[in-house]
């Protein structure tokens, strides 16, 4: 079976700084892969590259059957990237944000509502502007948008940050369900105990390179 992610000796540069320096990674469908490593090691850059957001200077990169060297934009509608920024429209309501992102893949009204229900947003918070939400509520909204998009590849950077205990447990359940249904999940996290319990595999990112680790 063709891998969902196959990177071979990838070099990527931001400005004049090499954020990835010969990174290689192969990820199969249905895996939950934990990226661990110190700040500045390249974890976020690796996620952004898989989302088609970084220019590849050298090496090869294939994500969901798309050659990222030839056409980075072709993969973007099929991946869901959640970074430190939640990617929400502050002047729109919770429901409007989830509807907007769900519409990018033709999600039905029921699917949008279901995504909001999963993250506890379908009641009094649905019609509240994002600008009035707490940090945890914004994170829940961003995750609901991701659920509504039904991404084939989930790319998550510290996804548990800002969530309360119930929200963290719900996120874990969502990620397990996504992987069971055939999606692939790559998580960058410093919360090694929680994220490690989810992962089917752990890789370490060091100085822009990837090293396999045992669970």
N, C-alpha and C positions, 0 to 999 in steps of 0.2 A: 504494500500500500504506500502511495506517495506521502511523504511527510507533510505536515501542515507548515512547519518552519524548517528551512534548511539554509543555514548560513555557513559559508566556507571562506575563512581568512578575510573577513570583512574589515575594511578600514573606512572610518567615517570621521569627518573633521568639522568642528564648529569654529568659525573664524580660522585661526591658525593652529588650533589645539586639537590633537587627535583624541576624540572621545571613545572610539573603538579602534583597537590596534591589532588586527588579525584575529577577530572573534569568530569562532565556529560553534554552531549549535544546531542540533537536529531534534525536533519535537514532533511526536506522533499525535494523531487525532485522539481526543479523549483524555490526554494527559493533563495533570495540574502540576506545573513546574514552578518551584520556588527559586527565585534569584536572590542570593544573599551576597553580602560584601560591604565594605566600608563606603561611607559617603564619597562621591567623586570617582568611584570605581568604574562606572559606566552602565549601571543597572537601568537608570532612566533612559539613557541613550539607546540601549538595546531595545527597550519597549517602543520608543519612538521610531526606531529604524523599522521594526516589524510592522508598525502602523503606516509605513510609507512616508514618514516625515523627515527623514535624513537622507542627504545625498551620499551615495556610496562611491568612495574614491578608488577602492580596489577590492577585489574578491567578488564573490557571487552571493546573491540572496534571493531565495524563492519562498514566498509566503502564499499559502492557499493556491498554489499553482501559478502565481503571478511572479514574473521576473522583475524584481524591484530595480534592477539596473536599467532595464529598458523602459519601464513605466511604473513609477511609484504610486501614481494616483489611482490606478486600477484596483488596488486592494482596499482603499480607505472605506468604502461603503460596507465592507464585509467584516471589518474589525471594530471592536469597541475598546477605546483607550480611555482609562480614567487615571489622570495624573494628580499631582498635588492641587492643581486648579480643577474645580469641579466642572468647568465648561458650561455653566448655566447662564441664562439671560436674567439678570437681576430684576429688571422691570416687569418680567412676566410672572404669572403665578406658577405654583408647583404643577398644576394640571396642564397648563399651557406648555411648559417646558417638556413634560413627558410626552404630550401629544406631538410636539414639534419633532422630537427625536424619533418617536415611533413612526411618524409619517415618512421618514427617510427610507423605510423599508416596507411601507404599506401596512403597518400594524393596525388592527381593527380597534374600535372603541373598547371592546371587551378586553383585548390584550393590553391596552393602555391602562384600563382600570385595574386589571389583574396585577400589573407591574407596580402600580401605586399601592395596592393592598398588600403585596409582599413586603413592602418597606414601611407600612403603617402610615400612609399618606392620603388615604382616600376619604378621610372624615373632615375634621375642621381645618386641616392644613391645605387641602386641595386648592382652595381659592385664595391663599395667602401669597403675596409677592415674595419672590426669593430673597429680595433685599431685607425682608423682615424676619428671616429665619435664623435660627441658631446655626453654629458650625455643624453640629450633628445632623440637624434637619436638612441642611444643604447637601451633606454627604449622602443622606438617604435619598434625596431627590435625584442626585447624579446617578446613584445606583439604580433607581427605578427607570431612569432614561436608558441605561445600559440594558436592563432586562427587556424593556419594550423593543429595543433594536434587534434582539435575537442575533447577536453577533456570532460568527463562526469561530472567531479568535478573540478571547478576552485578554486585555493587556492592562494590568492593574498595578499602580504604584502606591504602596502603603494604603490599601483600600480600607483597612480597619480604623484608620486615624479619624478621630472625631466621633466615632459611634459609641453608644452605650452598650452594655453587655447584651441586651436583647438584640440590638442592631447587628452586633458582631456575629451572634449566633445565627441570625437570619441570613446574613451575607454568606457565612460558611455553608449553610444549607443550599442557597442559591447556586454557589459555585460547584458544589458536588452534583446538584441536579443538572446544571449546564454540561458538565463533563460527561455525566451518564447519558445525556441525550445526544452526545457526539461533538459538542463544542470542545475547544481546547483553551486552557487557561494558563497564562504566565503571570506570576505575581512577584513583584519586588517588595521585600519587607524586611524590617529589622525585628519584627515580632516573631522570632524564630519558633517559639513553642507553638503558638497558634497556627501560623502559616505552615509550619512543618507538619502539623497534624493533618493538614489538608492535602499536602503535596504527595504525588506519586514519585517525584524525583526532585532532587536538590542540585542546583549548579551554583558555583561561586564565580562571581565576576571580580576580577582583580586587574587593575591597570588596563582596562579595556579589553581583556581577554576572558574567556570562559573556561572554567575547570569543573569537571564532574566531581560530585561528592556523594558519598553513601548516605542514605537516609538514617 
